[in-house]
């Protein structure tokens, strides 16, 4: 599933492909927002940290919101 994080004063959002269900990812994000940094690990094993006071929004796109190719939009 894909997670998009908007960062204050940055024109580009952070996009991560993570494993888990929407509820488990949301719970992980909720727990991470309690500290000074939100740390997430993507499917390739990379750890990404975003300062919690600079987060503008977080969008969780489930597996059913996968990208469609062609005319089936």
Secondary structure, DSSP 4 states (H G I P E B T S, - for coil): -EEEEEETT-SS-EEEE--S-HHHHHHHHHHHTTSSEEEEE-TTS-EEEEEGGGEEEEEEE-GGGPPP-SS--
